[in-house]
Structure formats: C-alpha cells, structure tokens
Amino acid sequence: MKRTFPVIAILISLSLLGLILLQISWFANLLEITRQQYREKFDKACVSVSEELAQGLVDNSMPLLRFQQRGSMLRSEFQLRTSLQANVADKFTLQEIELKLKKALEEQKLYNIAAELAVTNPMGDYELISKGFERAYFDTINNQKRVYSINYYGGFEPIYSGMEALVVITPYFDLPILSSLKWVFAGAILFMGVILAAFYVTIRTLLNQKKLSEIKSDFINNMTHEFKTPIATISLAVDALKNEKVQAEPDRAKYFTGIIKEENIRMNKHVETILQAALMEKEEFRLNKKTLSVHKIIKQTIEKYQLQLHKQEGQVHVFLNATNDSIEGDEVHFTNAVSNLIDNAIKYSNGAPDITITTHNTHKRLVIQIADKGIGMSRETEKRIFEKFYRAHTGNIHQVKGFGLGMSYVKSVIDAHEGNIKVSSTLGKGSTFTVEMALSPEKNTSA
C-alpha cells in the first residue's frame, strides 16, 4: 500500500490533468467554430440589407443610360448611373435601416447581437449615423467594424470609388457567442466537477484504507501482547502448582491460584472489550433503558477503584452538586462509560492520580465533569481521542496498555443515549472530559 498509493495518486492526477486540457482545447475549438458561424451569418444579414438599400435606389432612380463600347471585339456593355441618382439618405431614414438590419439578423437567428450602423456617401462622409456609433467606432479592442458596399451587385468593400457604403460596428461581438455556449460551458464545468469530486473521494478512501490498515495492524499487535502476557503468567503459575514443594505449602498454592484467577479476569476483560468493539462496528447497541441515579453510579464506580488508587497513593475529589441526577439510560453501558473515563484518568496520571469529579444541572441537562492532572494531550490527540483503535503516545509511561477502544466505546454509549461528550486538555497539565445527558422526564426540574 505504501508503494502503490503514490503511483495511483500520480496516475489519477495525470489523467485528470489530461482531461482538463482536452476540455479546454475542445471548448476553444468550439468557440472559434461558433464565432466563424456567427460572422458568416452576420455578414450575410448585412449584405442582404445593403442589397435591399441598393435595390431601393435602383427602383426610385432615373433610367440607366446605356453606352455601347466601340471598337471592342467583345461588344460588352457597361452602365453608368447619372449624377442625378438619389442617395440612401434621400430614400431611407436611420430607423428604417435599423429595422431592416434587425429583421435580417433575426432571419439568421441572431437575436442578441447589438449593432451600431452608419451610411457613408461616395466621398466617405457620413450621411446617417446611429446614436452609439461614434463611441463604438473608437473602441477597436472590443468592437468589430465591417463595411458593406451599397450597390446592386452586393458584397463588402465598394468595388470602385463613388459608391455609398453601409458601415456596421458590433460592440463586444463575442458576448452573445459566449452566451449561446453557456449551457455547454456549464455542462463541461459540471462534468469536471464530478471528476474532481470522484478524484477527491478516491484519494480520501485510499488514505482512510491506508490509515485503517495501519490501525488494525497496531490493534492486532496490541491484542497479541495483551493476551500473551496473562497466558505466559498462567502457564508459569500452573507449572509452579505442579511442584510438590508448592503443593505441600497451602499458602503458596493459594498465591499461585490467585494469580491464575487474576490473569483469567484480565483476559475476560480484554475479550469483553473486543466484543464491545464488535457491537460498535455493527452499530447494534441495544439499550435497556430505565431511570438511573448518576450520583449512585459514580460512587459505586469510584469504590471499585479504591484499591488501585490506594496502591498508587491517588485521590479523588467528588463534588456532586447536581440537584437532579436522574437520567434514562442503560445501567450496564452507562456504568461502563463512567468506569472507562475514571480508568483513563488513573492510567494517564503523572505520578499519583489526582482526579476531580463534579456534577451540576443546566436547563433539562445533567453535566458530569471528570478532570485529572495527568500528562494531558496534544491537539492532534485531542481531535482523535474518540477514534476507534486510536492510542495516544504516552512517552515514558509504559504501564498504559489497551486496544485504543475505551474512548471510542464511551463516545458510542453517550451518543446512543443522545448525550454529548467533549474533551479539553493541556499537554503536561491534564485533561477534562465533560458529559451532558438529558434529565429523566419523570423527575425533570429546572436547576
């Protein structure tokens, strides 16, 4: 896993980068093709308007004078319009031309393109000019200018001088093009977002699997060690009991029998811890709820640890200030949770345990605090203390043993009771676990 994970991450990253580059290239090509199509349609609409204006001049002008070209073998003819022919400004208003252009653009299905227009006379002077033409004319960066000759033959630039011309400027020509592609662009972004999300989930899953694999390996190692020690002790005690000298001395035999019993209890406790972990894994907490006195549970639990506290010269300060200590809960699981918290405070003490247990009421809640003056926790440990299989680094405190399931079990029990647990700790100064539980409805009184 350690070797394959970087390879997988690099390959996925390269694939993702390739897809992003392909998407960008594809969209750039699509934008250029669409821009070219818009230009062709726009030019077609403008040419049709210029031809319509030229046709209007032809229909309303004096008859054409025809001159036969002499001495030509081709006998070709050319037409010259008299100088008395009318100009565009004489036959059409600016509004009429704007309306014609709008209609021509709509026929090409170009609905959102703004256009400023002008008409120039044969001398290049402006005969007609729209309101925003001058401002658009000088913005050559964002705007495009196109010139279309007004003659019967149609086309772009006047084929010879002396012709009028239709000048059309399109402000921000690319905006309607981008607008027409907005859903394509949104779909591409959505598609890339899905790929990025899949990439994130994949990497996160791989990291979690890697972390879980390491944690389970540590768990197996810890479990092997925890079972190996009592088994070895029991084996030695049994061998000692087989000795005839030990059998001849009842006190020594009783001593070794007691060792066997203690180590058996120790192994049973480990087995129970593992079974509890299995229940947490399957989320099969079945609570047998009834009304419990939390103060009574705390006192009974402290009593069980008196021998251990006395051995370590420790002390527990108890301040049961809550006026209402009744909750609805499972006696076995809740008692185990309190026991684990007290046991944790004793195990991680720095020297003689010094523990303070307090209770008080808030509105409809019972608050339990278990504080110690032990080794405390780092910020990383404080964040992960309730994770399954997680064990804090204990430095030189070698007597701390276990599977890293105690705090995870406590969190699961409190959550199953719809309570809340949190921890605050300072490295080297101690930790405080705070549990909040809902009061029993039958005896619920405001504090």
C-alpha positions as CSV (number, residue, x, y, z in Angstrom):
1,M,0.0,0.0,0.0
2,K,2.8,2.4,0.8
3,R,4.4,1.9,-2.6
4,T,1.2,1.7,-4.7
5,F,-0.6,4.7,-3.3
6,P,1.8,7.3,-4.7
7,V,1.7,5.6,-8.1
8,I,-2.1,5.6,-8.0
9,A,-2.3,9.2,-7.0
10,I,0.2,10.3,-9.7
11,L,-1.7,8.3,-12.4
12,I,-5.0,9.7,-11.4
13,S,-3.6,13.3,-11.3
14,L,-2.1,12.9,-14.8
15,S,-5.4,11.6,-16.1
16,L,-7.3,14.4,-14.5
17,L,-4.8,17.0,-15.9
18,G,-5.2,15.4,-19.4
19,L,-9.0,15.6,-19.2
20,I,-8.9,19.3,-18.2
21,L,-6.5,20.1,-21.0
22,L,-8.7,18.3,-23.5
23,Q,-11.8,20.1,-22.2
24,I,-10.0,23.5,-22.6
25,S,-8.9,22.6,-26.1
26,W,-12.3,21.3,-27.1
27,F,-14.0,24.4,-25.8
28,A,-11.6,26.7,-27.5
29,N,-12.2,25.0,-30.8
30,L,-15.9,25.1,-30.3
31,L,-15.7,28.8,-29.5
32,E,-13.8,29.5,-32.7
33,I,-16.1,27.5,-34.9
34,T,-19.2,29.2,-33.4
35,R,-17.5,32.6,-33.8
36,Q,-16.9,31.8,-37.5
37,Q,-20.6,30.7,-37.9
38,Y,-21.8,33.9,-36.3
39,R,-19.6,36.0,-38.5
40,E,-20.9,34.3,-41.7
41,K,-24.5,34.8,-40.6
42,F,-23.8,38.4,-39.6
43,D,-22.2,39.2,-42.9
44,K,-25.0,37.5,-44.8
45,A,-27.6,39.6,-43.0
46,C,-25.7,42.9,-43.6
47,V,-25.1,42.1,-47.3
48,S,-28.8,41.5,-47.7
49,V,-29.5,44.9,-46.1
50,S,-27.0,46.7,-48.4
51,E,-28.5,44.9,-51.4
52,E,-32.0,45.9,-50.3
53,L,-30.9,49.6,-50.0
54,A,-29.3,49.4,-53.4
55,Q,-32.4,47.9,-54.9
56,G,-34.4,50.7,-53.4
57,L,-32.2,53.2,-55.1
58,V,-32.5,51.5,-58.4
59,D,-36.3,51.3,-58.3
60,N,-36.5,55.0,-57.5
61,S,-33.8,56.4,-59.7
62,M,-33.8,57.8,-63.3
63,P,-33.4,55.2,-66.1
64,L,-30.0,53.9,-66.7
65,L,-28.1,55.4,-69.6
66,R,-26.5,52.6,-71.7
67,F,-23.3,53.2,-73.6
68,Q,-22.0,50.7,-76.2
69,Q,-18.3,50.3,-76.1
70,R,-16.9,50.8,-79.6
71,G,-14.0,49.0,-81.1
72,S,-14.3,46.1,-78.7
73,M,-14.5,42.6,-80.1
74,L,-16.5,41.5,-77.0
75,R,-19.2,44.1,-77.7
76,S,-19.6,44.4,-74.0
77,E,-21.8,47.0,-72.4
78,F,-21.5,48.9,-69.1
79,Q,-23.9,51.0,-67.3
80,L,-23.3,54.3,-65.6
81,R,-25.7,55.9,-63.3
82,T,-26.2,59.6,-63.8
83,S,-25.1,62.0,-61.2
84,L,-28.8,62.7,-60.6
85,Q,-29.3,59.4,-58.8
86,A,-30.7,59.6,-55.3
87,N,-28.6,58.7,-52.2
88,V,-29.5,56.3,-49.4
89,A,-30.2,59.2,-47.0
90,D,-32.7,60.6,-49.5
91,K,-34.8,57.4,-49.6
92,F,-34.4,55.8,-46.2
93,T,-34.4,57.0,-42.6
94,L,-32.0,55.7,-40.0
95,Q,-34.8,54.0,-38.2
96,E,-35.8,52.2,-41.4
97,I,-32.3,50.9,-41.9
98,E,-32.0,49.8,-38.3
99,L,-35.3,47.9,-38.6
100,K,-34.1,46.2,-41.8
101,L,-30.9,45.2,-40.1
102,K,-32.7,43.9,-37.1
103,K,-35.1,41.9,-39.3
104,A,-32.2,40.5,-41.3
105,L,-30.3,39.4,-38.2
106,E,-33.4,37.7,-36.8
107,E,-33.8,35.8,-40.1
108,Q,-30.3,34.5,-39.5
109,K,-31.3,33.6,-35.9
110,L,-29.0,36.2,-34.4
111,Y,-31.2,37.7,-31.7
112,N,-28.8,39.1,-29.2
113,I,-26.2,40.9,-31.3
114,A,-26.2,44.7,-30.8
115,A,-25.1,46.7,-33.8
116,E,-24.3,50.4,-34.4
117,L,-24.5,51.5,-38.1
118,A,-23.7,54.4,-40.4
119,V,-24.0,55.1,-44.1
120,T,-21.2,56.9,-46.0
121,N,-21.5,58.8,-49.2
122,P,-19.2,58.3,-52.2
123,M,-16.8,60.9,-50.7
124,G,-16.5,58.8,-47.5
125,D,-18.5,61.3,-45.4
126,Y,-21.2,60.0,-43.1
127,E,-24.8,60.6,-44.3
128,L,-26.5,58.7,-41.5
129,I,-25.1,57.7,-38.1
130,S,-26.7,55.8,-35.2
131,K,-26.5,57.2,-31.6
132,G,-23.8,55.0,-30.3
133,F,-21.8,54.6,-33.4
134,E,-19.1,57.2,-32.6
135,R,-18.3,55.8,-29.2
136,A,-18.2,52.2,-30.6
137,Y,-16.0,53.4,-33.5
138,F,-13.1,54.3,-31.3
139,D,-13.2,51.1,-29.1
140,T,-11.2,49.0,-31.6
141,I,-10.3,46.4,-28.9
142,N,-13.7,45.2,-28.0
143,N,-15.6,46.1,-31.2
144,Q,-15.5,44.9,-34.8
145,K,-16.1,47.1,-37.8
146,R,-17.4,45.8,-41.1
147,V,-18.0,47.8,-44.3
148,Y,-20.5,46.7,-47.0
149,S,-20.9,48.4,-50.4
150,I,-24.4,49.6,-51.3
151,N,-24.6,48.5,-54.9
152,Y,-26.8,46.2,-57.0
153,Y,-24.1,43.6,-57.0
154,G,-23.8,43.4,-53.2
155,G,-20.6,42.5,-51.4
156,F,-18.2,44.0,-48.9
157,E,-15.9,47.0,-49.7
158,P,-17.2,49.2,-52.6
159,I,-15.9,47.7,-55.8
160,Y,-14.9,51.2,-57.0
161,S,-14.9,54.6,-55.6
162,G,-18.1,56.6,-55.9
163,M,-20.3,54.1,-54.2
164,E,-22.1,54.5,-50.9
165,A,-21.3,52.0,-48.1
166,L,-23.0,50.6,-45.0
167,V,-20.7,50.6,-42.0
168,V,-21.7,48.3,-39.1
169,I,-19.9,48.0,-35.8
170,T,-20.7,45.2,-33.4
171,P,-19.8,46.0,-29.8
172,Y,-18.5,43.0,-27.8
173,F,-19.2,40.6,-30.6
174,D,-18.0,37.6,-28.5
175,L,-20.5,38.2,-25.7
176,P,-23.6,36.7,-27.5
177,I,-21.4,33.9,-28.7
178,L,-20.3,33.0,-25.2
179,S,-23.9,33.4,-24.1
180,S,-25.1,30.9,-26.7
181,L,-22.5,28.4,-25.3
182,K,-23.2,29.0,-21.6
183,W,-25.0,25.7,-21.2
184,V,-22.3,23.8,-22.9
185,F,-19.7,25.6,-20.8
186,A,-21.8,24.9,-17.6
187,G,-22.1,21.2,-18.6
188,A,-18.3,21.0,-19.1
189,I,-17.7,22.6,-15.7
190,L,-20.2,20.2,-14.0
191,F,-18.6,17.3,-15.7
192,M,-15.1,18.3,-14.5
193,G,-16.6,19.0,-11.0
194,V,-17.9,15.4,-10.9
195,I,-14.5,14.1,-12.0
196,L,-12.7,16.2,-9.3
197,A,-15.2,15.0,-6.7
198,A,-14.6,11.4,-7.7
199,F,-10.9,12.0,-7.6
200,Y,-11.2,13.5,-4.1
201,V,-13.3,10.6,-2.8
202,T,-11.0,8.1,-4.3
203,I,-7.9,9.6,-2.7
204,R,-9.7,10.1,0.6
205,T,-10.9,6.5,0.5
206,L,-7.4,5.2,-0.2
207,L,-6.0,7.3,2.6
208,N,-8.6,6.0,5.0
209,Q,-8.0,2.5,4.0
210,K,-4.2,3.0,4.5
211,K,-4.9,4.5,7.9
212,L,-7.3,1.7,8.8
213,S,-4.8,-0.9,7.8
214,E,-2.2,0.6,10.0
215,I,-4.6,1.0,12.9
216,K,-5.7,-2.6,12.6
217,S,-2.1,-3.8,12.4
218,D,-1.4,-2.0,15.7
219,F,-4.6,-3.4,17.2
220,I,-3.5,-7.0,16.3
221,N,0.0,-6.3,17.8
222,N,-1.5,-4.9,21.0
223,M,-4.0,-7.7,21.3
224,T,-1.3,-10.3,20.8
225,H,0.8,-8.7,23.5
226,E,-2.2,-8.3,25.9
227,F,-3.1,-11.9,25.6
228,K,0.4,-13.3,25.5
229,T,1.3,-11.8,29.0
230,P,-1.5,-13.4,31.0
231,I,-1.2,-16.7,29.1
232,A,2.5,-16.8,30.0
233,T,1.8,-15.9,33.6
234,I,-0.9,-18.6,33.9
235,S,1.4,-21.1,32.3
236,L,4.1,-20.3,34.9
237,A,1.6,-20.5,37.8
238,V,0.3,-23.9,36.6
239,D,3.9,-25.2,36.4
240,A,4.5,-23.9,39.9
241,L,1.4,-25.7,41.2
242,K,2.7,-28.9,39.8
243,N,5.7,-28.6,42.0
244,E,5.5,-30.9,45.0
245,K,7.0,-28.3,47.4
246,V,4.4,-25.8,46.4
247,Q,1.6,-28.4,46.8
248,A,3.0,-29.1,50.3
249,E,2.5,-25.4,51.3
250,P,-1.1,-24.3,51.1
251,D,-0.3,-20.6,51.3
252,R,2.0,-20.7,48.3
253,A,-0.5,-22.8,46.3
254,K,-3.2,-20.3,47.2
255,Y,-1.0,-17.5,46.0
256,F,-0.4,-19.1,42.6
257,T,-4.1,-19.9,42.3
258,G,-4.9,-16.3,42.9
259,I,-2.5,-15.3,40.1
260,I,-4.3,-17.6,37.7
261,K,-7.7,-16.1,38.7
262,E,-6.5,-12.5,38.3
263,E,-5.0,-13.2,34.9
264,N,-8.2,-15.0,33.8
265,I,-10.2,-12.0,34.9
266,R,-7.8,-9.8,32.9
267,M,-8.2,-11.9,29.7
268,N,-12.0,-11.9,30.2
269,K,-11.9,-8.1,30.4
270,H,-9.9,-8.0,27.1
271,V,-12.4,-10.3,25.4
272,E,-15.3,-8.1,26.6
273,T,-13.6,-5.1,25.2
274,I,-13.2,-6.8,21.8
275,L,-16.9,-7.8,21.9
276,Q,-17.9,-4.3,22.7
277,A,-15.9,-3.1,19.7
278,A,-17.7,-5.6,17.5
279,L,-21.0,-4.2,18.7
280,M,-19.9,-0.7,17.9
281,E,-18.7,-1.8,14.4
282,K,-22.2,-3.2,13.7
283,E,-24.0,-0.4,15.5
284,E,-26.0,-2.9,17.4
285,F,-26.3,-1.1,20.7
286,R,-29.4,-2.4,22.4
287,L,-30.2,-0.2,25.3
288,N,-32.3,-1.5,28.2
289,K,-33.2,1.9,29.5
290,K,-34.5,2.7,32.9
291,T,-34.3,5.6,35.4
292,L,-30.7,5.8,36.8
293,S,-29.2,7.8,39.6
294,V,-25.9,9.1,38.1
295,H,-24.6,10.0,41.6
296,K,-25.1,6.4,42.8
297,I,-23.2,5.1,39.7
298,I,-20.3,7.5,40.2
299,K,-20.0,6.5,43.9
300,Q,-20.1,2.7,43.1
301,T,-17.5,3.1,40.3
302,I,-15.1,5.1,42.5
303,E,-15.4,2.4,45.1
304,K,-14.2,-0.2,42.6
305,Y,-11.0,1.8,42.0
306,Q,-10.2,2.5,45.7
307,L,-7.7,-0.4,45.9
308,Q,-5.9,0.8,42.8
309,L,-5.9,4.4,43.9
310,H,-4.7,3.5,47.3
311,K,-1.8,1.5,45.8
312,Q,-0.8,4.5,43.7
313,E,-1.4,6.9,46.5
314,G,-4.0,8.7,44.4
315,Q,-7.1,10.6,45.5
316,V,-10.5,11.5,44.0
317,H,-12.3,14.8,44.9
318,V,-16.0,14.4,44.4
319,F,-18.4,17.4,44.2
320,L,-21.9,16.1,43.4
321,N,-23.6,19.5,43.1
322,A,-26.5,18.4,40.8
323,T,-29.9,18.7,42.5
324,N,-31.3,16.3,39.9
325,D,-29.2,13.3,38.8
326,S,-31.8,11.1,37.3
327,I,-31.5,10.1,33.6
328,E,-33.0,7.5,31.3
329,G,-30.3,5.0,30.3
330,D,-28.8,1.6,30.1
331,E,-27.2,0.8,33.5
332,V,-24.6,-1.6,32.2
333,H,-23.3,0.5,29.3
334,F,-23.5,3.9,31.1
335,T,-21.7,2.4,34.1
336,N,-19.0,1.1,31.8
337,A,-18.7,4.5,30.2
338,V,-18.2,6.2,33.6
339,S,-15.7,3.4,34.6
340,N,-13.7,3.9,31.4
341,L,-13.4,7.7,32.0
342,I,-12.2,7.2,35.6
343,D,-9.9,4.4,34.5
344,N,-8.5,6.6,31.7
345,A,-7.8,9.4,34.3
346,I,-5.9,7.0,36.5
347,K,-3.9,5.4,33.7
348,Y,-2.7,8.7,32.3
349,S,-1.8,10.3,35.6
350,N,1.6,11.7,36.0
351,G,2.6,10.1,39.3
352,A,-0.1,9.8,42.0
353,P,-3.5,10.2,40.4
354,D,-5.4,13.4,41.3
355,I,-8.9,13.3,40.0
356,T,-11.8,15.7,40.4
357,I,-15.4,14.6,39.6
358,T,-18.2,17.2,39.6
359,T,-21.8,17.3,38.6
360,H,-24.3,20.2,38.1
361,N,-27.5,20.9,36.3
362,T,-28.3,23.2,33.4
363,H,-31.8,23.6,31.9
364,K,-33.1,20.0,31.4
365,R,-29.5,18.6,31.4
366,L,-27.1,16.9,33.7
367,V,-23.4,17.8,33.3
368,I,-20.7,15.5,34.5
369,Q,-17.0,16.5,34.5
370,I,-14.1,14.2,35.2
371,A,-10.8,16.2,35.4
372,D,-7.3,14.9,36.0
373,K,-3.9,16.4,36.5
374,G,-2.1,13.9,34.3
375,I,0.0,14.0,31.2
376,G,-2.6,15.8,29.1
377,M,-3.0,15.5,25.4
378,S,-1.6,17.2,22.3
379,R,-4.0,19.0,19.9
380,E,-3.8,16.0,17.5
381,T,-4.6,13.5,20.2
382,E,-7.5,15.8,21.5
383,K,-9.0,15.7,18.0
384,R,-8.7,11.9,17.6
385,I,-9.2,10.7,21.1
386,F,-12.6,9.2,20.3
387,E,-11.5,7.4,17.1
388,K,-11.6,3.6,17.2
389,F,-8.2,1.9,17.8
390,Y,-6.5,5.3,18.3
391,R,-4.0,5.3,21.1
392,A,-2.2,8.5,22.3
393,H,1.6,8.5,22.5
394,T,2.3,8.1,26.2
395,G,6.0,8.9,26.2
396,N,7.7,7.3,29.2
397,I,4.5,5.9,30.8
398,H,4.9,2.3,29.9
399,Q,2.2,0.9,32.1
400,V,-0.5,2.2,29.8
401,K,-1.9,-0.7,27.9
402,G,-5.0,-1.4,25.8
403,F,-6.5,-1.6,22.4
404,G,-7.5,2.0,21.8
405,L,-11.2,1.2,22.1
406,G,-12.1,2.7,25.5
407,M,-12.8,6.3,24.5
408,S,-14.5,5.2,21.2
409,Y,-16.8,3.0,23.3
410,V,-17.6,5.8,25.7
411,K,-18.4,8.1,22.7
412,S,-20.7,5.4,21.2
413,V,-22.5,4.9,24.5
414,I,-23.1,8.6,25.1
415,D,-24.3,9.1,21.5
416,A,-26.6,6.1,21.9
417,H,-28.1,7.9,24.9
418,E,-28.5,11.1,22.8
419,G,-25.9,12.8,25.0
420,N,-22.8,14.8,24.3
421,I,-19.2,14.3,25.3
422,K,-16.2,16.6,24.7
423,V,-12.7,16.9,26.0
424,S,-10.4,19.8,26.7
425,S,-6.7,19.2,27.5
426,T,-3.4,20.9,28.0
427,L,-0.2,18.9,27.4
428,G,1.5,18.3,30.7
429,K,-1.3,19.7,32.9
430,G,-4.2,17.3,32.5
431,S,-7.5,16.7,30.8
432,T,-11.2,17.3,31.4
433,F,-14.0,15.2,30.0
434,T,-17.4,16.8,30.0
435,V,-20.5,14.7,29.6
436,E,-24.0,16.2,29.1
437,M,-27.1,14.0,29.5
438,A,-30.8,14.7,29.3
439,L,-32.6,14.5,32.6
440,S,-35.3,11.9,33.2
441,P,-38.7,13.4,32.2
442,E,-40.3,12.0,35.3
443,K,-38.1,14.0,37.6
444,N,-37.0,16.8,35.4
445,T,-36.8,20.1,37.3
446,S,-35.0,23.3,36.4
447,A,-31.8,23.9,38.3
